[in-house]
Amino acid sequence: MSADGGGVPALRLDKFLWFARLARTRSAAARLCTEGRVAIAGIAALKPHQPVRIGDWITVEQGRWRRQLRVTALGERRGGAVDARRLYDEPEPPQPIAREPWIALLEEEEVGA
């Protein structure tokens, strides 16, 4: 289960996101990576095959929320929600992503139209 061929167990990032139910499909998990919405230890993980190890900190942007997770297990398969929750620890609740100021102007135009 070593994604990089070394001795330390690792799992592909897209598989981890899918196993942990942070993405509905594995292709959606890969898309999160390629869009730059996932980081490992603060460094953008643009490749879905980036290895994830126990103890890594992963930041995931989902919609208007940013989640910070610590990997506690790698998992063997995609299981239920209870099994998925055992793969990571989330010490703080999801944080709202600060919006660009120009977005509020666009929303005002839509309401006024």
LODREN-138174 format. One record per residue (C-alpha): residue number from 1; residue in three letters; x, y, z. Coordinates in pm, 1 decimal. Each point is the difference from the previous one (the first is absolute). Example, Ala and Ser with C-alpha at 12.3 -4.5 7.8 and 13.67 -1.06 7.14 Angstrom:
[1, ALA, [1230.0, -450.0, 780.0]]
[2, SER, [137.0, 344.0, -66.0]]
// end
This chain:
[1, MET, [0.0, 0.0, 0.0]]
[2, SER, [300.9, 226.6, -39.4]]
[3, ALA, [-82.8, 248.9, -276.5]]
[4, ASP, [360.3, 111.0, -48.4]]
[5, GLY, [171.2, -338.5, 21.7]]
[6, GLY, [165.9, 80.2, 337.2]]
[7, GLY, [-53.9, -179.6, 327.1]]
[8, VAL, [-240.1, 253.3, 151.7]]
[9, PRO, [-365.3, -86.2, -69.8]]
[10, ALA, [-164.4, 253.9, -228.3]]
[11, LEU, [-315.0, 34.5, -206.3]]
[12, ARG, [-81.6, 209.7, -305.4]]
[13, LEU, [-160.3, 330.8, 94.9]]
[14, ASP, [-303.8, -50.0, -224.5]]
[15, LYS, [-63.5, -341.9, 154.8]]
[16, PHE, [29.7, 141.1, 351.8]]
[17, LEU, [-246.1, 282.5, -74.6]]
[18, TRP, [-241.7, -255.1, -145.9]]
[19, PHE, [44.5, -253.4, 284.3]]
[20, ALA, [-51.2, 279.4, 256.2]]
[21, ARG, [-319.2, 108.6, -181.5]]
[22, LEU, [134.8, 349.0, -63.7]]
[23, ALA, [-86.8, -50.8, -367.5]]
[24, ARG, [-294.9, -187.5, -146.3]]
[25, THR, [205.4, -175.7, -269.4]]
[26, ARG, [367.4, -65.8, -54.3]]
[27, SER, [-3.9, 216.5, -312.9]]
[28, ALA, [-152.2, 283.7, 206.8]]
[29, ALA, [284.2, -46.4, 249.5]]
[30, ALA, [252.6, 22.4, -284.1]]
[31, ARG, [-172.5, 315.2, -125.3]]
[32, LEU, [32.4, 161.3, 346.6]]
[33, CYS, [375.6, -57.5, -27.8]]
[34, THR, [45.5, 127.8, -354.9]]
[35, GLU, [-204.7, 312.0, 81.2]]
[36, GLY, [241.0, 80.4, 284.6]]
[37, ARG, [-258.0, -43.7, 275.6]]
[38, VAL, [204.4, -252.6, 202.0]]
[39, ALA, [326.1, 52.9, 187.4]]
[40, ILE, [221.6, -235.4, 198.0]]
[41, ALA, [196.6, 170.9, 278.4]]
[42, GLY, [-86.3, 338.2, -151.6]]
[43, ILE, [138.2, -85.8, -345.3]]
[44, ALA, [-247.9, -23.0, -287.6]]
[45, ALA, [-45.8, -359.2, -115.2]]
[46, LEU, [-81.2, 41.2, -368.2]]
[47, LYS, [51.5, -366.2, -86.1]]
[48, PRO, [-254.1, -263.3, 108.9]]
[49, HIS, [278.8, -257.1, 40.7]]
[50, GLN, [171.7, 203.5, 272.8]]
[51, PRO, [71.5, -240.8, 290.2]]
[52, VAL, [-181.9, 46.6, 331.9]]
[53, ARG, [143.5, -143.6, 320.4]]
[54, ILE, [-128.1, -35.7, 353.9]]
[55, GLY, [64.0, 325.4, 186.2]]
[56, ASP, [-26.1, 224.5, -309.2]]
[57, TRP, [-209.9, 316.4, 23.8]]
[58, ILE, [-235.8, 45.0, -293.5]]
[59, THR, [-189.6, 317.9, -83.5]]
[60, VAL, [-304.4, -43.3, -224.0]]
[61, GLU, [-216.7, 277.1, -143.1]]
[62, GLN, [-356.6, -114.6, -50.9]]
[63, GLY, [-234.8, 264.0, -132.4]]
[64, ARG, [23.9, 297.5, 235.2]]
[65, TRP, [166.3, -199.3, 278.4]]
[66, ARG, [361.3, -91.8, 78.9]]
[67, ARG, [64.9, -311.5, 207.1]]
[68, GLN, [326.8, -90.9, 174.0]]
[69, LEU, [46.6, -369.6, 67.6]]
[70, ARG, [271.0, -216.6, 151.0]]
[71, VAL, [29.2, -346.8, -154.6]]
[72, THR, [-34.0, -268.1, 268.7]]
[73, ALA, [-37.9, -309.4, -223.1]]
[74, LEU, [23.5, -78.4, -371.4]]
[75, GLY, [-284.9, -244.8, -49.1]]
[76, GLU, [-28.9, -300.5, -226.9]]
[77, ARG, [-328.2, 84.0, -175.7]]
[78, ARG, [-284.9, 250.1, -6.1]]
[79, GLY, [-230.6, -83.6, 286.5]]
[80, GLY, [-290.0, 165.8, 174.4]]
[81, ALA, [3.0, 342.5, 162.2]]
[82, VAL, [109.6, -140.0, 336.8]]
[83, ASP, [295.3, -182.4, -158.9]]
[84, ALA, [92.1, 309.0, -202.5]]
[85, ARG, [2.6, 221.6, 309.5]]
[86, ARG, [260.2, -229.3, 160.5]]
[87, LEU, [251.2, 86.1, -274.1]]
[88, TYR, [53.3, 358.7, 115.8]]
[89, ASP, [-20.2, 236.6, 293.9]]
[90, GLU, [-151.9, 345.5, -44.5]]
[91, PRO, [104.9, 206.5, 303.8]]
[92, GLU, [-197.8, 310.2, -98.1]]
[93, PRO, [-324.9, 46.7, -189.7]]
[94, PRO, [9.5, 96.0, -368.8]]
[95, GLN, [92.2, 365.6, -54.4]]
[96, PRO, [-174.4, 224.0, -253.4]]
[97, ILE, [217.1, 101.4, -293.8]]
[98, ALA, [40.4, 375.8, -27.9]]
[99, ARG, [-171.1, 119.2, -314.5]]
[100, GLU, [149.6, 247.0, -241.5]]
[101, PRO, [-155.9, 346.8, 46.6]]
[102, TRP, [-108.7, 18.9, -363.6]]
[103, ILE, [-225.7, -304.5, 41.0]]
[104, ALA, [-230.2, 196.8, 230.2]]
[105, LEU, [-40.2, 260.1, -274.9]]
[106, LEU, [-106.6, -267.5, -248.7]]
[107, GLU, [-253.7, -138.8, 245.6]]
[108, GLU, [-144.2, 348.8, 57.2]]
[109, GLU, [-48.2, 40.8, -375.4]]
[110, GLU, [-186.0, -332.7, -19.9]]
[111, VAL, [-232.3, 95.6, 285.4]]
[112, GLY, [-70.7, 342.3, -149.7]]
[113, ALA, [-68.5, -134.2, -349.2]]
// end
